[in-house]
Amino acid sequence: MEVVFLHDASPGQAVAVRSASGEWSAVWRGHGRAREGEACLVELGIDEVESWIGAVGIGEFSGVKTLDGAVVVCGEVSTAYDDGVIALSLNPGTVLIESDLAPAVGTGRHLCLRPTSIEIFPTGV
């Protein structure tokens, strides 16, 4: 996923970014400083899900954005593994999420969640 930094940030600091799906905040996990206006291809890291939310009012949105003051991640389940991990297609990109809910979730289902936090890692591409 490509993001554009909306302000400077050092590694480990929260940074506001803009992606194709909207603006949101994440913790920058790059080795160097993120520079305002710079574009970067990143992978997402979501450690914990704060809550699963219904897609009412969101529709079939896929991606990451800020909604009602909180970061929301929505996408289609591309794979549900037996160990509680789901692969969520964000269009573009995929994020792996570990959750107790995962075994009961079917492939193709549209899900939205509020993560406790999101980390972004440069892909180096």
Residue, then its C-alpha position, 0 to 999 in steps of 0.5 A: m500500500e502506498v502512503v504519503f506522510l502528512h508530517d515528519a516523524s522519527p521511527g517509533q513515532a505516530v504519523a498521519v498518512r494519506s492512502a488511496s482510501g483516506e487519511w489515518s494515523a500509524v506508528w512509523r517503523g522505518h529505519g529513517r525519518a519519515r518526511e512530510g510529502e514523501a510517498c512510501l510503499v508500506e506493509l501494515g502491522i495490526d497487533e490487536v483488534e480493539s473491536w469488530i464493527g458492523a459495516v453499516g454506514i461504511g458499505e463495501f469500503s476496503g482499506v484504512k481510514t479515520l471514521d468518527g475519530a478512530v482508525v477503521v480497517c475494512g476488507e474482504v476475508s481472502t483466507a481464514y486459517d485454522d489457527g485464528v489468523i485471517a487474511l483481509s484484502l484491503n484493495p490494494g494489499t493484504v493484512l494478516i490479523e490474529s483473532d479468536l473470531a477468525p475460525a468462524v469467519g468465511t472467505g469472501r465476507h466483508l469485515c471492519l475493525r478498529p485496531t488498537s494501533i497500526e504500525i507501518f513498515p517500509t517495503g523497500v520496493 
